[in-house]
Amino acid sequence: MVPARERVTVKLYDNRRLYRPARGRYVTLDEVIALAHDGAEITVQDAQSGADMTAFVLSRSPTGH
């Protein structure tokens, strides 16, 4: 569980791996979706260009969320 409205930044790499710099570890798409459902403000950035990839990544939810 994350505090409501916590800002969480995730980096998306070319190999489609998701990295959470604040925690220093890779995360799964399910973990990112769970953070969003817990009320965190999720931002997903392309690791090289810095482009906003949030909508693209969150729309890929394998569990249909």
PDB file of N, CA, C and O in Angstrom:
ATOM      1  N   MET A   1       0.843  -1.177   0.000  1.00  0.00           N
ATOM      2  CA  MET A   1       0.000   0.000   0.000  1.00  0.00           C
ATOM      3  C   MET A   1       0.888   1.240   0.000  1.00  0.00           C
ATOM      4  O   MET A   1       1.904   1.287   0.693  1.00  0.00           O
ATOM      5  N   VAL A   2       0.494   2.242  -0.784  1.00  0.00           N
ATOM      6  CA  VAL A   2       1.233   3.498  -0.842  1.00  0.00           C
ATOM      7  C   VAL A   2       0.363   4.611  -0.287  1.00  0.00           C
ATOM      8  O   VAL A   2      -0.864   4.530  -0.349  1.00  0.00           O
ATOM      9  N   PRO A   3       0.988   5.652   0.257  1.00  0.00           N
ATOM     10  CA  PRO A   3       0.184   6.789   0.704  1.00  0.00           C
ATOM     11  C   PRO A   3      -0.571   7.387  -0.477  1.00  0.00           C
ATOM     12  O   PRO A   3      -0.042   7.454  -1.587  1.00  0.00           O
ATOM     13  N   ALA A   4      -1.795   7.817  -0.241  1.00  0.00           N
ATOM     14  CA  ALA A   4      -2.624   8.381  -1.310  1.00  0.00           C
ATOM     15  C   ALA A   4      -1.890   9.532  -1.974  1.00  0.00           C
ATOM     16  O   ALA A   4      -1.272  10.359  -1.304  1.00  0.00           O
ATOM     17  N   ARG A   5      -1.961   9.576  -3.277  1.00  0.00           N
ATOM     18  CA  ARG A   5      -1.394  10.624  -4.107  1.00  0.00           C
ATOM     19  C   ARG A   5       0.134  10.644  -4.119  1.00  0.00           C
ATOM     20  O   ARG A   5       0.735  11.642  -4.516  1.00  0.00           O
ATOM     21  N   GLU A   6       0.759   9.562  -3.693  1.00  0.00           N
ATOM     22  CA  GLU A   6       2.208   9.466  -3.810  1.00  0.00           C
ATOM     23  C   GLU A   6       2.560   9.496  -5.291  1.00  0.00           C
ATOM     24  O   GLU A   6       1.893   8.855  -6.103  1.00  0.00           O
ATOM     25  N   ARG A   7       3.587  10.224  -5.638  1.00  0.00           N
ATOM     26  CA  ARG A   7       4.052  10.260  -7.028  1.00  0.00           C
ATOM     27  C   ARG A   7       5.076   9.155  -7.227  1.00  0.00           C
ATOM     28  O   ARG A   7       6.077   9.085  -6.514  1.00  0.00           O
ATOM     29  N   VAL A   8       4.822   8.307  -8.188  1.00  0.00           N
ATOM     30  CA  VAL A   8       5.718   7.186  -8.486  1.00  0.00           C
ATOM     31  C   VAL A   8       6.171   7.308  -9.930  1.00  0.00           C
ATOM     32  O   VAL A   8       5.355   7.333 -10.852  1.00  0.00           O
ATOM     33  N   THR A   9       7.474   7.385 -10.114  1.00  0.00           N
ATOM     34  CA  THR A   9       8.050   7.444 -11.454  1.00  0.00           C
ATOM     35  C   THR A   9       8.636   6.092 -11.792  1.00  0.00           C
ATOM     36  O   THR A   9       9.351   5.484 -10.995  1.00  0.00           O
ATOM     37  N   VAL A  10       8.319   5.634 -12.988  1.00  0.00           N
ATOM     38  CA  VAL A  10       8.815   4.352 -13.483  1.00  0.00           C
ATOM     39  C   VAL A  10       9.467   4.615 -14.831  1.00  0.00           C
ATOM     40  O   VAL A  10       8.925   5.358 -15.650  1.00  0.00           O
ATOM     41  N   LYS A  11      10.612   4.019 -15.066  1.00  0.00           N
ATOM     42  CA  LYS A  11      11.321   4.142 -16.343  1.00  0.00           C
ATOM     43  C   LYS A  11      11.053   2.906 -17.186  1.00  0.00           C
ATOM     44  O   LYS A  11      11.119   1.779 -16.695  1.00  0.00           O
ATOM     45  N   LEU A  12      10.754   3.126 -18.453  1.00  0.00           N
ATOM     46  CA  LEU A  12      10.511   2.041 -19.400  1.00  0.00           C
ATOM     47  C   LEU A  12      11.732   1.913 -20.306  1.00  0.00           C
ATOM     48  O   LEU A  12      12.106   2.865 -20.992  1.00  0.00           O
ATOM     49  N   TYR A  13      12.349   0.738 -20.306  1.00  0.00           N
ATOM     50  CA  TYR A  13      13.532   0.495 -21.125  1.00  0.00           C
ATOM     51  C   TYR A  13      13.160  -0.195 -22.431  1.00  0.00           C
ATOM     52  O   TYR A  13      12.062  -0.732 -22.574  1.00  0.00           O
ATOM     53  N   ASP A  14      14.101  -0.174 -23.389  1.00  0.00           N
ATOM     54  CA  ASP A  14      13.860  -0.744 -24.716  1.00  0.00           C
ATOM     55  C   ASP A  14      13.373  -2.181 -24.664  1.00  0.00           C
ATOM     56  O   ASP A  14      12.578  -2.599 -25.506  1.00  0.00           O
ATOM     57  N   ASN A  15      13.836  -2.930 -23.696  1.00  0.00           N
ATOM     58  CA  ASN A  15      13.438  -4.327 -23.586  1.00  0.00           C
ATOM     59  C   ASN A  15      12.089  -4.480 -22.876  1.00  0.00           C
ATOM     60  O   ASN A  15      11.698  -5.588 -22.510  1.00  0.00           O
ATOM     61  N   ARG A  16      11.386  -3.368 -22.685  1.00  0.00           N
ATOM     62  CA  ARG A  16      10.057  -3.297 -22.053  1.00  0.00           C
ATOM     63  C   ARG A  16      10.082  -3.593 -20.563  1.00  0.00           C
ATOM     64  O   ARG A  16       9.039  -3.843 -19.960  1.00  0.00           O
ATOM     65  N   ARG A  17      11.264  -3.568 -19.970  1.00  0.00           N
ATOM     66  CA  ARG A  17      11.357  -3.733 -18.519  1.00  0.00           C
ATOM     67  C   ARG A  17      11.044  -2.402 -17.853  1.00  0.00           C
ATOM     68  O   ARG A  17      11.383  -1.335 -18.364  1.00  0.00           O
ATOM     69  N   LEU A  18      10.404  -2.490 -16.725  1.00  0.00           N
ATOM     70  CA  LEU A  18      10.004  -1.313 -15.961  1.00  0.00           C
ATOM     71  C   LEU A  18      10.901  -1.193 -14.733  1.00  0.00           C
ATOM     72  O   LEU A  18      11.085  -2.165 -14.000  1.00  0.00           O
ATOM     73  N   TYR A  19      11.454  -0.013 -14.509  1.00  0.00           N
ATOM     74  CA  TYR A  19      12.386   0.210 -13.416  1.00  0.00           C
ATOM     75  C   TYR A  19      11.881   1.350 -12.543  1.00  0.00           C
ATOM     76  O   TYR A  19      11.518   2.414 -13.044  1.00  0.00           O
ATOM     77  N   ARG A  20      11.860   1.121 -11.240  1.00  0.00           N
ATOM     78  CA  ARG A  20      11.413   2.142 -10.293  1.00  0.00           C
ATOM     79  C   ARG A  20      12.658   2.714  -9.599  1.00  0.00           C
ATOM     80  O   ARG A  20      13.165   2.117  -8.650  1.00  0.00           O
ATOM     81  N   PRO A  21      13.148   3.864 -10.067  1.00  0.00           N
ATOM     82  CA  PRO A  21      14.393   4.427  -9.543  1.00  0.00           C
ATOM     83  C   PRO A  21      14.376   4.686  -8.037  1.00  0.00           C
ATOM     84  O   PRO A  21      15.390   4.472  -7.373  1.00  0.00           O
ATOM     85  N   ALA A  22      13.273   5.131  -7.494  1.00  0.00           N
ATOM     86  CA  ALA A  22      13.206   5.435  -6.061  1.00  0.00           C
ATOM     87  C   ALA A  22      13.446   4.200  -5.199  1.00  0.00           C
ATOM     88  O   ALA A  22      13.943   4.309  -4.078  1.00  0.00           O
ATOM     89  N   ARG A  23      13.096   3.037  -5.718  1.00  0.00           N
ATOM     90  CA  ARG A  23      13.302   1.781  -4.989  1.00  0.00           C
ATOM     91  C   ARG A  23      14.548   1.039  -5.456  1.00  0.00           C
ATOM     92  O   ARG A  23      15.005   0.103  -4.799  1.00  0.00           O
ATOM     93  N   GLY A  24      15.096   1.463  -6.597  1.00  0.00           N
ATOM     94  CA  GLY A  24      16.302   0.823  -7.112  1.00  0.00           C
ATOM     95  C   GLY A  24      16.088  -0.601  -7.566  1.00  0.00           C
ATOM     96  O   GLY A  24      16.953  -1.458  -7.386  1.00  0.00           O
ATOM     97  N   ARG A  25      14.912  -0.857  -8.169  1.00  0.00           N
ATOM     98  CA  ARG A  25      14.645  -2.227  -8.616  1.00  0.00           C
ATOM     99  C   ARG A  25      13.661  -2.235  -9.778  1.00  0.00           C
ATOM    100  O   ARG A  25      12.919  -1.278 -10.004  1.00  0.00           O
ATOM    101  N   TYR A  26      13.680  -3.334 -10.497  1.00  0.00           N
ATOM    102  CA  TYR A  26      12.705  -3.531 -11.565  1.00  0.00           C
ATOM    103  C   TYR A  26      11.369  -3.932 -10.949  1.00  0.00           C
ATOM    104  O   TYR A  26      11.324  -4.575  -9.900  1.00  0.00           O
ATOM    105  N   VAL A  27      10.293  -3.549 -11.610  1.00  0.00           N
ATOM    106  CA  VAL A  27       8.944  -3.881 -11.147  1.00  0.00           C
ATOM    107  C   VAL A  27       8.176  -4.515 -12.294  1.00  0.00           C
ATOM    108  O   VAL A  27       8.535  -4.363 -13.462  1.00  0.00           O
ATOM    109  N   THR A  28       7.129  -5.216 -11.950  1.00  0.00           N
ATOM    110  CA  THR A  28       6.278  -5.827 -12.969  1.00  0.00           C
ATOM    111  C   THR A  28       5.146  -4.870 -13.324  1.00  0.00           C
ATOM    112  O   THR A  28       4.862  -3.921 -12.594  1.00  0.00           O
ATOM    113  N   LEU A  29       4.519  -5.136 -14.440  1.00  0.00           N
ATOM    114  CA  LEU A  29       3.357  -4.347 -14.840  1.00  0.00           C
ATOM    115  C   LEU A  29       2.254  -4.477 -13.797  1.00  0.00           C
ATOM    116  O   LEU A  29       1.569  -3.499 -13.498  1.00  0.00           O
ATOM    117  N   ASP A  30       2.077  -5.656 -13.248  1.00  0.00           N
ATOM    118  CA  ASP A  30       1.060  -5.849 -12.207  1.00  0.00           C
ATOM    119  C   ASP A  30       1.345  -4.981 -10.984  1.00  0.00           C
ATOM    120  O   ASP A  30       0.418  -4.457 -10.367  1.00  0.00           O
ATOM    121  N   GLU A  31       2.615  -4.828 -10.631  1.00  0.00           N
ATOM    122  CA  GLU A  31       2.964  -3.965  -9.497  1.00  0.00           C
ATOM    123  C   GLU A  31       2.628  -2.502  -9.786  1.00  0.00           C
ATOM    124  O   GLU A  31       2.138  -1.787  -8.911  1.00  0.00           O
ATOM    125  N   VAL A  32       2.890  -2.069 -10.994  1.00  0.00           N
ATOM    126  CA  VAL A  32       2.576  -0.689 -11.388  1.00  0.00           C
ATOM    127  C   VAL A  32       1.067  -0.472 -11.344  1.00  0.00           C
ATOM    128  O   VAL A  32       0.598   0.548 -10.839  1.00  0.00           O
ATOM    129  N   ILE A  33       0.312  -1.424 -11.870  1.00  0.00           N
ATOM    130  CA  ILE A  33      -1.155  -1.332 -11.851  1.00  0.00           C
ATOM    131  C   ILE A  33      -1.659  -1.288 -10.409  1.00  0.00           C
ATOM    132  O   ILE A  33      -2.561  -0.511 -10.095  1.00  0.00           O
ATOM    133  N   ALA A  34      -1.093  -2.107  -9.538  1.00  0.00           N
ATOM    134  CA  ALA A  34      -1.508  -2.123  -8.133  1.00  0.00           C
ATOM    135  C   ALA A  34      -1.229  -0.779  -7.462  1.00  0.00           C
ATOM    136  O   ALA A  34      -2.043  -0.303  -6.671  1.00  0.00           O
ATOM    137  N   LEU A  35      -0.093  -0.170  -7.769  1.00  0.00           N
ATOM    138  CA  LEU A  35       0.208   1.154  -7.226  1.00  0.00           C
ATOM    139  C   LEU A  35      -0.838   2.170  -7.665  1.00  0.00           C
ATOM    140  O   LEU A  35      -1.293   2.992  -6.869  1.00  0.00           O
ATOM    141  N   ALA A  36      -1.213   2.106  -8.933  1.00  0.00           N
ATOM    142  CA  ALA A  36      -2.230   3.029  -9.451  1.00  0.00           C
ATOM    143  C   ALA A  36      -3.564   2.805  -8.749  1.00  0.00           C
ATOM    144  O   ALA A  36      -4.252   3.764  -8.397  1.00  0.00           O
ATOM    145  N   HIS A  37      -3.925   1.563  -8.548  1.00  0.00           N
ATOM    146  CA  HIS A  37      -5.186   1.245  -7.869  1.00  0.00           C
ATOM    147  C   HIS A  37      -5.163   1.666  -6.407  1.00  0.00           C
ATOM    148  O   HIS A  37      -6.213   1.947  -5.829  1.00  0.00           O
ATOM    149  N   ASP A  38      -3.977   1.713  -5.803  1.00  0.00           N
ATOM    150  CA  ASP A  38      -3.832   2.147  -4.409  1.00  0.00           C
ATOM    151  C   ASP A  38      -3.840   3.671  -4.281  1.00  0.00           C
ATOM    152  O   ASP A  38      -3.793   4.204  -3.172  1.00  0.00           O
ATOM    153  N   GLY A  39      -3.898   4.363  -5.408  1.00  0.00           N
ATOM    154  CA  GLY A  39      -4.012   5.819  -5.365  1.00  0.00           C
ATOM    155  C   GLY A  39      -2.756   6.589  -5.711  1.00  0.00           C
ATOM    156  O   GLY A  39      -2.752   7.818  -5.636  1.00  0.00           O
ATOM    157  N   ALA A  40      -1.692   5.904  -6.087  1.00  0.00           N
ATOM    158  CA  ALA A  40      -0.455   6.604  -6.454  1.00  0.00           C
ATOM    159  C   ALA A  40      -0.619   7.271  -7.818  1.00  0.00           C
ATOM    160  O   ALA A  40      -1.333   6.771  -8.687  1.00  0.00           O
ATOM    161  N   GLU A  41       0.050   8.400  -7.987  1.00  0.00           N
ATOM    162  CA  GLU A  41       0.108   9.059  -9.292  1.00  0.00           C
ATOM    163  C   GLU A  41       1.288   8.453 -10.043  1.00  0.00           C
ATOM    164  O   GLU A  41       2.444   8.690  -9.693  1.00  0.00           O
ATOM    165  N   ILE A  42       0.995   7.683 -11.059  1.00  0.00           N
ATOM    166  CA  ILE A  42       2.015   6.959 -11.809  1.00  0.00           C
ATOM    167  C   ILE A  42       2.445   7.779 -13.022  1.00  0.00           C
ATOM    168  O   ILE A  42       1.613   8.310 -13.758  1.00  0.00           O
ATOM    169  N   THR A  43       3.743   7.870 -13.215  1.00  0.00           N
ATOM    170  CA  THR A  43       4.303   8.445 -14.429  1.00  0.00           C
ATOM    171  C   THR A  43       5.307   7.448 -14.967  1.00  0.00           C
ATOM    172  O   THR A  43       6.235   7.043 -14.266  1.00  0.00           O
ATOM    173  N   VAL A  44       5.117   7.058 -16.215  1.00  0.00           N
ATOM    174  CA  VAL A  44       6.054   6.145 -16.863  1.00  0.00           C
ATOM    175  C   VAL A  44       6.757   6.933 -17.958  1.00  0.00           C
ATOM    176  O   VAL A  44       6.117   7.509 -18.837  1.00  0.00           O
ATOM    177  N   GLN A  45       8.080   6.948 -17.891  1.00  0.00           N
ATOM    178  CA  GLN A  45       8.879   7.679 -18.859  1.00  0.00           C
ATOM    179  C   GLN A  45       9.771   6.722 -19.636  1.00  0.00           C
ATOM    180  O   GLN A  45      10.316   5.765 -19.087  1.00  0.00           O
ATOM    181  N   ASP A  46       9.907   7.008 -20.935  1.00  0.00           N
ATOM    182  CA  ASP A  46      10.873   6.271 -21.727  1.00  0.00           C
ATOM    183  C   ASP A  46      12.253   6.589 -21.169  1.00  0.00           C
ATOM    184  O   ASP A  46      12.590   7.760 -20.991  1.00  0.00           O
ATOM    185  N   ALA A  47      13.043   5.582 -20.896  1.00  0.00           N
ATOM    186  CA  ALA A  47      14.334   5.765 -20.239  1.00  0.00           C
ATOM    187  C   ALA A  47      15.315   6.582 -21.076  1.00  0.00           C
ATOM    188  O   ALA A  47      16.161   7.280 -20.518  1.00  0.00           O
ATOM    189  N   GLN A  48      15.218   6.509 -22.400  1.00  0.00           N
ATOM    190  CA  GLN A  48      16.162   7.238 -23.248  1.00  0.00           C
ATOM    191  C   GLN A  48      15.669   8.630 -23.603  1.00  0.00           C
ATOM    192  O   GLN A  48      16.404   9.605 -23.448  1.00  0.00           O
ATOM    193  N   SER A  49      14.436   8.735 -24.076  1.00  0.00           N
ATOM    194  CA  SER A  49      13.942  10.024 -24.565  1.00  0.00           C
ATOM    195  C   SER A  49      13.239  10.853 -23.500  1.00  0.00           C
ATOM    196  O   SER A  49      13.119  12.071 -23.637  1.00  0.00           O
ATOM    197  N   GLY A  50      12.771  10.197 -22.434  1.00  0.00           N
ATOM    198  CA  GLY A  50      12.013  10.904 -21.407  1.00  0.00           C
ATOM    199  C   GLY A  50      10.549  11.107 -21.777  1.00  0.00           C
ATOM    200  O   GLY A  50       9.803  11.752 -21.040  1.00  0.00           O
ATOM    201  N   ALA A  51      10.137  10.558 -22.919  1.00  0.00           N
ATOM    202  CA  ALA A  51       8.752  10.708 -23.369  1.00  0.00           C
ATOM    203  C   ALA A  51       7.790  10.053 -22.386  1.00  0.00           C
ATOM    204  O   ALA A  51       8.113   9.044 -21.760  1.00  0.00           O
ATOM    205  N   ASP A  52       6.617  10.635 -22.263  1.00  0.00           N
ATOM    206  CA  ASP A  52       5.590  10.106 -21.366  1.00  0.00           C
ATOM    207  C   ASP A  52       4.968   8.862 -21.999  1.00  0.00           C
ATOM    208  O   ASP A  52       4.346   8.939 -23.058  1.00  0.00           O
ATOM    209  N   MET A  53       5.142   7.728 -21.344  1.00  0.00           N
ATOM    210  CA  MET A  53       4.630   6.446 -21.837  1.00  0.00           C
ATOM    211  C   MET A  53       3.549   5.885 -20.915  1.00  0.00           C
ATOM    212  O   MET A  53       3.202   4.708 -21.009  1.00  0.00           O
ATOM    213  N   THR A  54       3.016   6.723 -20.025  1.00  0.00           N
ATOM    214  CA  THR A  54       2.083   6.263 -19.003  1.00  0.00           C
ATOM    215  C   THR A  54       0.859   5.583 -19.596  1.00  0.00           C
ATOM    216  O   THR A  54       0.535   4.455 -19.224  1.00  0.00           O
ATOM    217  N   ALA A  55       0.179   6.255 -20.512  1.00  0.00           N
ATOM    218  CA  ALA A  55      -1.052   5.689 -21.090  1.00  0.00           C
ATOM    219  C   ALA A  55      -0.765   4.382 -21.811  1.00  0.00           C
ATOM    220  O   ALA A  55      -1.537   3.430 -21.702  1.00  0.00           O
ATOM    221  N   PHE A  56       0.334   4.328 -22.544  1.00  0.00           N
ATOM    222  CA  PHE A  56       0.702   3.116 -23.272  1.00  0.00           C
ATOM    223  C   PHE A  56       0.905   1.943 -22.316  1.00  0.00           C
ATOM    224  O   PHE A  56       0.385   0.851 -22.544  1.00  0.00           O
ATOM    225  N   VAL A  57       1.660   2.173 -21.253  1.00  0.00           N
ATOM    226  CA  VAL A  57       1.977   1.093 -20.317  1.00  0.00           C
ATOM    227  C   VAL A  57       0.742   0.659 -19.537  1.00  0.00           C
ATOM    228  O   VAL A  57       0.482  -0.538 -19.412  1.00  0.00           O
ATOM    229  N   LEU A  58      -0.017   1.608 -19.015  1.00  0.00           N
ATOM    230  CA  LEU A  58      -1.184   1.244 -18.213  1.00  0.00           C
ATOM    231  C   LEU A  58      -2.271   0.575 -19.056  1.00  0.00           C
ATOM    232  O   LEU A  58      -3.073  -0.192 -18.524  1.00  0.00           O
ATOM    233  N   SER A  59      -2.308   0.848 -20.342  1.00  0.00           N
ATOM    234  CA  SER A  59      -3.304   0.192 -21.199  1.00  0.00           C
ATOM    235  C   SER A  59      -2.925  -1.252 -21.524  1.00  0.00           C
ATOM    236  O   SER A  59      -3.744  -1.995 -22.066  1.00  0.00           O
ATOM    237  N   ARG A  60      -1.705  -1.657 -21.203  1.00  0.00           N
ATOM    238  CA  ARG A  60      -1.218  -3.008 -21.477  1.00  0.00           C
ATOM    239  C   ARG A  60      -1.521  -3.972 -20.344  1.00  0.00           C
ATOM    240  O   ARG A  60      -1.026  -5.099 -20.350  1.00  0.00           O
ATOM    241  N   SER A  61      -2.303  -3.566 -19.395  1.00  0.00           N
ATOM    242  CA  SER A  61      -2.576  -4.391 -18.218  1.00  0.00           C
ATOM    243  C   SER A  61      -3.076  -5.770 -18.610  1.00  0.00           C
ATOM    244  O   SER A  61      -4.130  -5.890 -19.235  1.00  0.00           O
ATOM    245  N   PRO A  62      -2.330  -6.821 -18.250  1.00  0.00           N
ATOM    246  CA  PRO A  62      -2.729  -8.186 -18.615  1.00  0.00           C
ATOM    247  C   PRO A  62      -3.940  -8.693 -17.829  1.00  0.00           C
ATOM    248  O   PRO A  62      -4.572  -9.677 -18.214  1.00  0.00           O
ATOM    249  N   THR A  63      -4.253  -8.018 -16.736  1.00  0.00           N
ATOM    250  CA  THR A  63      -5.363  -8.471 -15.915  1.00  0.00           C
ATOM    251  C   THR A  63      -6.659  -7.736 -16.230  1.00  0.00           C
ATOM    252  O   THR A  63      -7.688  -7.967 -15.595  1.00  0.00           O
ATOM    253  N   GLY A  64      -6.595  -6.848 -17.220  1.00  0.00           N
ATOM    254  CA  GLY A  64      -7.808  -6.163 -17.652  1.00  0.00           C
ATOM    255  C   GLY A  64      -8.231  -4.994 -16.789  1.00  0.00           C
ATOM    256  O   GLY A  64      -9.368  -4.538 -16.904  1.00  0.00           O
ATOM    257  N   HIS A  65      -7.350  -4.487 -15.919  1.00  0.00           N
ATOM    258  CA  HIS A  65      -7.695  -3.350 -15.063  1.00  0.00           C
ATOM    259  C   HIS A  65      -7.740  -2.084 -15.840  1.00  0.00           C
ATOM    260  O   HIS A  65      -8.015  -1.023 -15.279  1.00  0.00           O
TER     261      HIS A  65
END
